[in-house]
Amino acid sequence: MRYKRILFKVSGGALAGKGGLGFDPVALDHICREIMAPRELGIEVAVVVGGGNIFRGKVAEDWDIERAEADSIGMLGTVMNAVMLRAALKARGPYEARVLTAIRMESVAEPFIRLRAIKHLEKGYIVILGGGIGQPYVTTDYTGVQRAIETRCDAVLIAKEGVDGVYTADPKVDPSARRFRTLRTGDAIEQDIRVMDQSAMLLARDHGLPLHVFDFDKPGCVSRICKGEEVGTLLGPEVQTTMA
């Protein structure tokens, strides 16, 4: 296997499916299969989930809610998604799952303690991380990279909906856009390629953490990446930038 331990970053919107809000049973089934697939290969799995299916920034703007307050609402949304995901995983597979949150709420989840999270991973538990890092003005992209570094993950797998990697331009707008097969993280930052939050890419670059960007709509991508196959776009500080 290419990796021993991964962090899987999935958006809240992925839980909602085509509806965009709430939870979709078909989407949850797909997410659970993709999370359990690397566990079946013996790979340890952490998950960071967004909250966009419950609360979006657009709503905050429409209601004139200030950013700090909106981010607190969003963090609580990620906790709801984490608990839902744990319940769905328990209902669909044999693997133990734990929710750890940056915001303390012991009646529904364990507090995030770095060494506890690592111990759960070593036991083979799926660790779902909610509540961001507990502070406003921080995206779940950044949370995913930070938690991956803290829990000694070998890579972050970033699930995108409807796009199979990183392109030179938006392929939905520009038909001449080309996909990167590999992309040096420094090049992505210098060229302002908005694959994710730039602060998250900077953190990944500085700590030598590989990032895989792939189309989550295609089943089996997570396992294929872990097996070493070329799927989507690989970003890393040491890789050469090449086109597909």
Phi and psi restraints in degrees (value plus and minus 20) as a CYANA .aco file:
   2 ARG   PHI     -88.2   -48.2
   2 ARG   PSI     -58.3   -18.3
   3 TYR   PHI    -148.7  -108.7
   3 TYR   PSI     132.4   172.4
   4 LYS   PHI    -116.9   -76.9
   4 LYS   PSI     -53.4   -13.4
   5 ARG   PHI    -163.0  -123.0
   5 ARG   PSI     109.8   149.8
   6 ILE   PHI    -146.9  -106.9
   6 ILE   PSI     137.9   177.9
   7 LEU   PHI    -134.2   -94.2
   7 LEU   PSI     108.3   148.3
   8 PHE   PHI    -124.3   -84.3
   8 PHE   PSI      96.9   136.9
   9 LYS   PHI    -122.1   -82.1
   9 LYS   PSI      96.8   136.8
  10 VAL   PHI    -147.0  -107.0
  10 VAL   PSI     120.2   160.2
  11 SER   PHI     -96.4   -56.4
  11 SER   PSI     137.0   177.0
  12 GLY   PHI     -83.3   -43.3
  12 GLY   PSI     -54.2   -14.2
  13 GLY   PHI     -79.7   -39.7
  13 GLY   PSI     -48.2    -8.2
  14 ALA   PHI     -84.7   -44.7
  14 ALA   PSI     -49.7    -9.7
  15 LEU   PHI     -92.8   -52.8
  15 LEU   PSI     -43.7    -3.7
  16 ALA   PHI    -107.6   -67.6
  16 ALA   PSI     -35.0     5.0
  17 GLY   PHI      45.5    85.5
  17 GLY   PSI    -167.1  -127.1
  18 LYS   PHI     -93.1   -53.1
  18 LYS   PSI     -35.7     4.3
  19 GLY   PHI     -89.5   -49.5
  19 GLY   PSI     -49.4    -9.4
  20 GLY   PHI      68.7   108.7
  20 GLY   PSI     -46.7    -6.7
  21 LEU   PHI    -153.4  -113.4
  21 LEU   PSI     133.0   173.0
  22 GLY   PHI      55.7    95.7
  22 GLY   PSI    -168.1  -128.1
  23 PHE   PHI    -148.2  -108.2
  23 PHE   PSI     118.2   158.2
  24 ASP   PHI    -136.5   -96.5
  24 ASP   PSI     103.7   143.7
  25 PRO   PHI     -78.1   -38.1
  25 PRO   PSI     -59.0   -19.0
  26 VAL   PHI     -85.4   -45.4
  26 VAL   PSI     -62.8   -22.8
  27 ALA   PHI     -84.3   -44.3
  27 ALA   PSI     -61.2   -21.2
  28 LEU   PHI     -83.3   -43.3
  28 LEU   PSI     -60.8   -20.8
  29 ASP   PHI     -78.1   -38.1
  29 ASP   PSI     -66.7   -26.7
  30 HIS   PHI     -82.4   -42.4
  30 HIS   PSI     -66.1   -26.1
  31 ILE   PHI     -81.3   -41.3
  31 ILE   PSI     -64.4   -24.4
  32 CYS   PHI     -82.7   -42.7
  32 CYS   PSI     -61.1   -21.1
  33 ARG   PHI     -82.0   -42.0
  33 ARG   PSI     -63.0   -23.0
  34 GLU   PHI     -88.5   -48.5
  34 GLU   PSI     -52.7   -12.7
  35 ILE   PHI     -93.0   -53.0
  35 ILE   PSI     -60.6   -20.6
  36 MET   PHI     -95.6   -55.6
  36 MET   PSI     -44.7    -4.7
  37 ALA   PHI     -77.1   -37.1
  37 ALA   PSI     -68.6   -28.6
  38 PRO   PHI     -87.6   -47.6
  38 PRO   PSI     -48.9    -8.9
  39 ARG   PHI     -82.9   -42.9
  39 ARG   PSI     -56.4   -16.4
  40 GLU   PHI     -85.7   -45.7
  40 GLU   PSI     -40.8    -0.8
  41 LEU   PHI    -110.8   -70.8
  41 LEU   PSI     -19.6    20.4
  42 GLY   PHI      67.2   107.2
  42 GLY   PSI      -6.4    33.6
  43 ILE   PHI    -112.5   -72.5
  43 ILE   PSI     117.1   157.1
  44 GLU   PHI    -100.5   -60.5
  44 GLU   PSI     118.6   158.6
  45 VAL   PHI    -149.4  -109.4
  45 VAL   PSI     104.6   144.6
  46 ALA   PHI    -130.2   -90.2
  46 ALA   PSI     133.1   173.1
  47 VAL   PHI    -154.4  -114.4
  47 VAL   PSI     113.6   153.6
  48 VAL   PHI    -136.3   -96.3
  48 VAL   PSI     105.9   145.9
  49 VAL   PHI    -136.8   -96.8
  49 VAL   PSI     121.3   161.3
  50 GLY   PHI     -99.3   -59.3
  50 GLY   PSI    -192.4  -152.4
  51 GLY   PHI    -151.3  -111.3
  51 GLY   PSI      -3.7    36.3
  52 GLY   PHI     -85.3   -45.3
  52 GLY   PSI     -38.8     1.2
  53 ASN   PHI     -97.3   -57.3
  53 ASN   PSI     -31.3     8.7
  54 ILE   PHI    -130.9   -90.9
  54 ILE   PSI     -61.6   -21.6
  55 PHE   PHI    -169.3  -129.3
  55 PHE   PSI     106.7   146.7
  56 ARG   PHI    -135.9   -95.9
  56 ARG   PSI     134.8   174.8
  57 GLY   PHI     -78.9   -38.9
  57 GLY   PSI     -52.2   -12.2
  58 LYS   PHI     -80.3   -40.3
  58 LYS   PSI     -57.7   -17.7
  59 VAL   PHI     -83.1   -43.1
  59 VAL   PSI     -62.9   -22.9
  60 ALA   PHI     -80.7   -40.7
  60 ALA   PSI     -61.5   -21.5
  61 GLU   PHI     -84.9   -44.9
  61 GLU   PSI     -64.3   -24.3
  62 ASP   PHI     -82.3   -42.3
  62 ASP   PSI     -54.3   -14.3
  63 TRP   PHI    -114.0   -74.0
  63 TRP   PSI     -19.5    20.5
  64 ASP   PHI      39.3    79.3
  64 ASP   PSI      22.8    62.8
  65 ILE   PHI    -110.1   -70.1
  65 ILE   PSI     110.0   150.0
  66 GLU   PHI     -88.3   -48.3
  66 GLU   PSI     135.1   175.1
  67 ARG   PHI     -77.4   -37.4
  67 ARG   PSI     -64.1   -24.1
  68 ALA   PHI     -80.0   -40.0
  68 ALA   PSI     -62.4   -22.4
  69 GLU   PHI     -87.5   -47.5
  69 GLU   PSI     -62.9   -22.9
  70 ALA   PHI     -82.8   -42.8
  70 ALA   PSI     -60.8   -20.8
  71 ASP   PHI     -85.1   -45.1
  71 ASP   PSI     -55.0   -15.0
  72 SER   PHI     -83.2   -43.2
  72 SER   PSI     -61.7   -21.7
  73 ILE   PHI     -83.3   -43.3
  73 ILE   PSI     -63.8   -23.8
  74 GLY   PHI     -81.8   -41.8
  74 GLY   PSI     -60.1   -20.1
  75 MET   PHI     -82.9   -42.9
  75 MET   PSI     -60.1   -20.1
  76 LEU   PHI     -85.0   -45.0
  76 LEU   PSI     -54.5   -14.5
  77 GLY   PHI     -82.0   -42.0
  77 GLY   PSI     -59.2   -19.2
  78 THR   PHI     -86.3   -46.3
  78 THR   PSI     -51.5   -11.5
  79 VAL   PHI     -87.5   -47.5
  79 VAL   PSI     -63.1   -23.1
  80 MET   PHI     -78.1   -38.1
  80 MET   PSI     -63.3   -23.3
  81 ASN   PHI     -85.5   -45.5
  81 ASN   PSI     -58.6   -18.6
  82 ALA   PHI     -84.1   -44.1
  82 ALA   PSI     -63.3   -23.3
  83 VAL   PHI     -86.1   -46.1
  83 VAL   PSI     -61.7   -21.7
  84 MET   PHI     -80.8   -40.8
  84 MET   PSI     -63.0   -23.0
  85 LEU   PHI     -85.1   -45.1
  85 LEU   PSI     -60.7   -20.7
  86 ARG   PHI     -80.4   -40.4
  86 ARG   PSI     -65.6   -25.6
  87 ALA   PHI     -81.5   -41.5
  87 ALA   PSI     -61.8   -21.8
  88 ALA   PHI     -86.3   -46.3
  88 ALA   PSI     -60.5   -20.5
  89 LEU   PHI     -84.4   -44.4
  89 LEU   PSI     -62.6   -22.6
  90 LYS   PHI     -83.7   -43.7
  90 LYS   PSI     -53.8   -13.8
  91 ALA   PHI     -96.5   -56.5
  91 ALA   PSI     -39.6     0.4
  92 ARG   PHI    -133.5   -93.5
  92 ARG   PSI     -28.2    11.8
  93 GLY   PHI    -175.6  -135.6
  93 GLY   PSI     155.8   195.8
  94 PRO   PHI    -109.0   -69.0
  94 PRO   PSI     -19.6    20.4
  95 TYR   PHI    -111.0   -71.0
  95 TYR   PSI     116.9   156.9
  96 GLU   PHI     -91.2   -51.2
  96 GLU   PSI     122.1   162.1
  97 ALA   PHI    -151.9  -111.9
  97 ALA   PSI     124.1   164.1
  98 ARG   PHI    -149.2  -109.2
  98 ARG   PSI     120.4   160.4
  99 VAL   PHI    -124.2   -84.2
  99 VAL   PSI     106.4   146.4
 100 LEU   PHI    -140.2  -100.2
 100 LEU   PSI     113.3   153.3
 101 THR   PHI    -143.2  -103.2
 101 THR   PSI     127.2   167.2
 102 ALA   PHI     -94.1   -54.1
 102 ALA   PSI     -46.8    -6.8
 103 ILE   PHI    -115.5   -75.5
 103 ILE   PSI     102.4   142.4
 104 ARG   PHI     -88.5   -48.5
 104 ARG   PSI     105.9   145.9
 105 MET   PHI    -176.0  -136.0
 105 MET   PSI      51.6    91.6
 106 GLU   PHI     -80.4   -40.4
 106 GLU   PSI     -39.3     0.7
 107 SER   PHI     -93.6   -53.6
 107 SER   PSI     -37.6     2.4
 108 VAL   PHI    -143.1  -103.1
 108 VAL   PSI     -37.8     2.2
 109 ALA   PHI    -179.6  -139.6
 109 ALA   PSI     141.6   181.6
 110 GLU   PHI    -101.0   -61.0
 110 GLU   PSI     128.2   168.2
 111 PRO   PHI     -89.4   -49.4
 111 PRO   PSI     127.2   167.2
 112 PHE   PHI     -92.0   -52.0
 112 PHE   PSI      94.9   134.9
 113 ILE   PHI    -145.4  -105.4
 113 ILE   PSI     101.7   141.7
 114 ARG   PHI     -73.2   -33.2
 114 ARG   PSI     -70.7   -30.7
 115 LEU   PHI     -88.4   -48.4
 115 LEU   PSI     -49.4    -9.4
 116 ARG   PHI     -87.4   -47.4
 116 ARG   PSI     -63.0   -23.0
 117 ALA   PHI     -80.4   -40.4
 117 ALA   PSI     -63.4   -23.4
 118 ILE   PHI     -82.8   -42.8
 118 ILE   PSI     -61.4   -21.4
 119 LYS   PHI     -83.1   -43.1
 119 LYS   PSI     -62.1   -22.1
 120 HIS   PHI     -79.9   -39.9
 120 HIS   PSI     -64.0   -24.0
 121 LEU   PHI     -82.1   -42.1
 121 LEU   PSI     -62.0   -22.0
 122 GLU   PHI     -83.4   -43.4
 122 GLU   PSI     -48.6    -8.6
 123 LYS   PHI     -99.0   -59.0
 123 LYS   PSI     -27.7    12.3
 124 GLY   PHI      73.0   113.0
 124 GLY   PSI     -13.1    26.9
 125 TYR   PHI     -93.7   -53.7
 125 TYR   PSI     125.9   165.9
 126 ILE   PHI    -100.9   -60.9
 126 ILE   PSI     104.4   144.4
 127 VAL   PHI    -126.8   -86.8
 127 VAL   PSI      98.2   138.2
 128 ILE   PHI    -126.5   -86.5
 128 ILE   PSI     104.1   144.1
 129 LEU   PHI    -127.6   -87.6
 129 LEU   PSI      97.4   137.4
 130 GLY   PHI    -136.6   -96.6
 130 GLY   PSI     149.3   189.3
 131 GLY   PHI      60.6   100.6
 131 GLY   PSI      -3.9    36.1
 132 GLY   PHI      37.3    77.3
 132 GLY   PSI    -158.0  -118.0
 133 ILE   PHI    -125.7   -85.7
 133 ILE   PSI      -8.9    31.1
 134 GLY   PHI      65.5   105.5
 134 GLY   PSI     -12.6    27.4
 135 GLN   PHI    -150.4  -110.4
 135 GLN   PSI     126.6   166.6
 136 PRO   PHI     -92.4   -52.4
 136 PRO   PSI     151.7   191.7
 137 TYR   PHI      45.7    85.7
 137 TYR   PSI       4.2    44.2
 138 VAL   PHI    -148.8  -108.8
 138 VAL   PSI     106.6   146.6
 139 THR   PHI    -102.1   -62.1
 139 THR   PSI     144.3   184.3
 140 THR   PHI     -91.7   -51.7
 140 THR   PSI     -40.6    -0.6
 141 ASP   PHI     -79.9   -39.9
 141 ASP   PSI     -70.0   -30.0
 142 TYR   PHI     -84.1   -44.1
 142 TYR   PSI     -62.2   -22.2
 143 THR   PHI     -76.4   -36.4
 143 THR   PSI     -65.3   -25.3
 144 GLY   PHI     -79.5   -39.5
 144 GLY   PSI     -65.1   -25.1
 145 VAL   PHI     -87.9   -47.9
 145 VAL   PSI     -65.1   -25.1
 146 GLN   PHI     -81.5   -41.5
 146 GLN   PSI     -66.6   -26.6
 147 ARG   PHI     -86.0   -46.0
 147 ARG   PSI     -54.2   -14.2
 148 ALA   PHI     -82.5   -42.5
 148 ALA   PSI     -63.0   -23.0
 149 ILE   PHI     -86.1   -46.1
 149 ILE   PSI     -64.4   -24.4
 150 GLU   PHI     -82.6   -42.6
 150 GLU   PSI     -56.7   -16.7
 151 THR   PHI    -117.2   -77.2
 151 THR   PSI      -7.9    32.1
 152 ARG   PHI      43.2    83.2
 152 ARG   PSI      18.6    58.6
 153 CYS   PHI     -95.2   -55.2
 153 CYS   PSI     131.6   171.6
 154 ASP   PHI    -104.3   -64.3
 154 ASP   PSI     -41.3    -1.3
 155 ALA   PHI    -186.2  -146.2
 155 ALA   PSI     141.0   181.0
 156 VAL   PHI    -133.1   -93.1
 156 VAL   PSI     109.6   149.6
 157 LEU   PHI    -124.7   -84.7
 157 LEU   PSI      97.8   137.8
 158 ILE   PHI    -126.9   -86.9
 158 ILE   PSI      89.3   129.3
 159 ALA   PHI    -101.9   -61.9
 159 ALA   PSI     103.7   143.7
 160 LYS   PHI    -133.0   -93.0
 160 LYS   PSI     132.4   172.4
 161 GLU   PHI    -125.7   -85.7
 161 GLU   PSI      97.6   137.6
 162 GLY   PHI      65.0   105.0
 162 GLY   PSI     -13.7    26.3
 163 VAL   PHI    -161.2  -121.2
 163 VAL   PSI     114.7   154.7
 164 ASP   PHI    -119.7   -79.7
 164 ASP   PSI      12.2    52.2
 165 GLY   PHI     128.8   168.8
 165 GLY   PSI    -180.7  -140.7
 166 VAL   PHI    -122.6   -82.6
 166 VAL   PSI     111.9   151.9
 167 TYR   PHI    -136.5   -96.5
 167 TYR   PSI     143.0   183.0
 168 THR   PHI     -88.6   -48.6
 168 THR   PSI     -42.7    -2.7
 169 ALA   PHI    -176.1  -136.1
 169 ALA   PSI     154.8   194.8
 170 ASP   PHI     -87.8   -47.8
 170 ASP   PSI      92.1   132.1
 171 PRO   PHI     -86.2   -46.2
 171 PRO   PSI     -38.3     1.7
 172 LYS   PHI     -97.0   -57.0
 172 LYS   PSI     -40.0     0.0
 173 VAL   PHI    -126.2   -86.2
 173 VAL   PSI     -60.9   -20.9
 174 ASP   PHI    -132.6   -92.6
 174 ASP   PSI      85.0   125.0
 175 PRO   PHI     -86.1   -46.1
 175 PRO   PSI     -35.3     4.7
 176 SER   PHI    -108.5   -68.5
 176 SER   PSI     -20.7    19.3
 177 ALA   PHI     -80.9   -40.9
 177 ALA   PSI     120.4   160.4
 178 ARG   PHI    -135.5   -95.5
 178 ARG   PSI     126.8   166.8
 179 ARG   PHI    -109.8   -69.8
 179 ARG   PSI     117.9   157.9
 180 PHE   PHI     -98.9   -58.9
 180 PHE   PSI     112.7   152.7
 181 ARG   PHI     -99.6   -59.6
 181 ARG   PSI     -67.2   -27.2
 182 THR   PHI    -152.9  -112.9
 182 THR   PSI     131.7   171.7
 183 LEU   PHI    -166.1  -126.1
 183 LEU   PSI      99.7   139.7
 184 ARG   PHI     -85.1   -45.1
 184 ARG   PSI     111.3   151.3
 185 THR   PHI     -76.9   -36.9
 185 THR   PSI     -59.5   -19.5
 186 GLY   PHI     -81.1   -41.1
 186 GLY   PSI     -58.2   -18.2
 187 ASP   PHI     -85.7   -45.7
 187 ASP   PSI     -61.1   -21.1
 188 ALA   PHI     -81.6   -41.6
 188 ALA   PSI     -59.6   -19.6
 189 ILE   PHI     -90.2   -50.2
 189 ILE   PSI     -66.2   -26.2
 190 GLU   PHI     -84.8   -44.8
 190 GLU   PSI     -55.6   -15.6
 191 GLN   PHI    -109.7   -69.7
 191 GLN   PSI     -17.9    22.1
 192 ASP   PHI      35.9    75.9
 192 ASP   PSI      25.2    65.2
 193 ILE   PHI    -101.7   -61.7
 193 ILE   PSI      94.6   134.6
 194 ARG   PHI    -106.9   -66.9
 194 ARG   PSI      44.4    84.4
 195 VAL   PHI     -99.5   -59.5
 195 VAL   PSI     -48.9    -8.9
 196 MET   PHI    -182.6  -142.6
 196 MET   PSI     158.3   198.3
 197 ASP   PHI     -73.1   -33.1
 197 ASP   PSI     106.4   146.4
 198 GLN   PHI     -82.1   -42.1
 198 GLN   PSI     -53.2   -13.2
 199 SER   PHI     -84.7   -44.7
 199 SER   PSI     -52.5   -12.5
 200 ALA   PHI     -88.7   -48.7
 200 ALA   PSI     -61.1   -21.1
 201 MET   PHI     -85.6   -45.6
 201 MET   PSI     -58.3   -18.3
 202 LEU   PHI     -82.2   -42.2
 202 LEU   PSI     -63.0   -23.0
 203 LEU   PHI     -84.1   -44.1
 203 LEU   PSI     -63.2   -23.2
 204 ALA   PHI     -83.2   -43.2
 204 ALA   PSI     -62.7   -22.7
 205 ARG   PHI     -80.5   -40.5
 205 ARG   PSI     -66.7   -26.7
 206 ASP   PHI     -86.8   -46.8
 206 ASP   PSI     -42.5    -2.5
 207 HIS   PHI    -129.7   -89.7
 207 HIS   PSI     -10.1    29.9
 208 GLY   PHI      45.2    85.2
 208 GLY   PSI      11.3    51.3
 209 LEU   PHI    -113.3   -73.3
 209 LEU   PSI     101.9   141.9
 210 PRO   PHI     -90.5   -50.5
 210 PRO   PSI     126.6   166.6
 211 LEU   PHI    -145.9  -105.9
 211 LEU   PSI     110.1   150.1
 212 HIS   PHI    -132.0   -92.0
 212 HIS   PSI     103.7   143.7
 213 VAL   PHI    -130.2   -90.2
 213 VAL   PSI     105.2   145.2
 214 PHE   PHI    -168.2  -128.2
 214 PHE   PSI     146.7   186.7
 215 ASP   PHI    -104.0   -64.0
 215 ASP   PSI      91.0   131.0
 216 PHE   PHI     -91.7   -51.7
 216 PHE   PSI     -38.8     1.2
 217 ASP   PHI     -90.1   -50.1
 217 ASP   PSI     -37.3     2.7
 218 LYS   PHI    -114.0   -74.0
 218 LYS   PSI      95.6   135.6
 219 PRO   PHI     -81.5   -41.5
 219 PRO   PSI     126.0   166.0
 220 GLY   PHI      68.7   108.7
 220 GLY   PSI     -22.5    17.5
 221 CYS   PHI     -84.0   -44.0
 221 CYS   PSI     -59.3   -19.3
 222 VAL   PHI     -81.7   -41.7
 222 VAL   PSI     -67.0   -27.0
 223 SER   PHI     -82.9   -42.9
 223 SER   PSI     -61.5   -21.5
 224 ARG   PHI     -83.4   -43.4
 224 ARG   PSI     -61.2   -21.2
 225 ILE   PHI     -82.1   -42.1
 225 ILE   PSI     -65.2   -25.2
 226 CYS   PHI     -85.1   -45.1
 226 CYS   PSI     -47.0    -7.0
 227 LYS   PHI    -101.5   -61.5
 227 LYS   PSI     -26.7    13.3
 228 GLY   PHI      80.7   120.7
 228 GLY   PSI     -13.8    26.2
 229 GLU   PHI     -96.2   -56.2
 229 GLU   PSI     136.2   176.2
 230 GLU   PHI    -103.5   -63.5
 230 GLU   PSI      88.6   128.6
 231 VAL   PHI    -152.3  -112.3
 231 VAL   PSI     110.0   150.0
 232 GLY   PHI      44.1    84.1
 232 GLY   PSI    -155.6  -115.6
 233 THR   PHI    -146.3  -106.3
 233 THR   PSI     112.3   152.3
 234 LEU   PHI    -119.9   -79.9
 234 LEU   PSI     103.9   143.9
 235 LEU   PHI    -128.6   -88.6
 235 LEU   PSI     118.0   158.0
 236 GLY   PHI    -185.2  -145.2
 236 GLY   PSI     136.3   176.3
 237 PRO   PHI     -90.2   -50.2
 237 PRO   PSI     -40.6    -0.6
 238 GLU   PHI    -126.5   -86.5
 238 GLU   PSI     -29.3    10.7
 239 VAL   PHI     -99.9   -59.9
 239 VAL   PSI     135.4   175.4
 240 GLN   PHI    -108.0   -68.0
 240 GLN   PSI     123.2   163.2
 241 THR   PHI     -96.1   -56.1
 241 THR   PSI      99.5   139.5
 242 THR   PHI    -156.1  -116.1
 242 THR   PSI     135.2   175.2
 243 MET   PHI    -119.3   -79.3
 243 MET   PSI     131.8   171.8
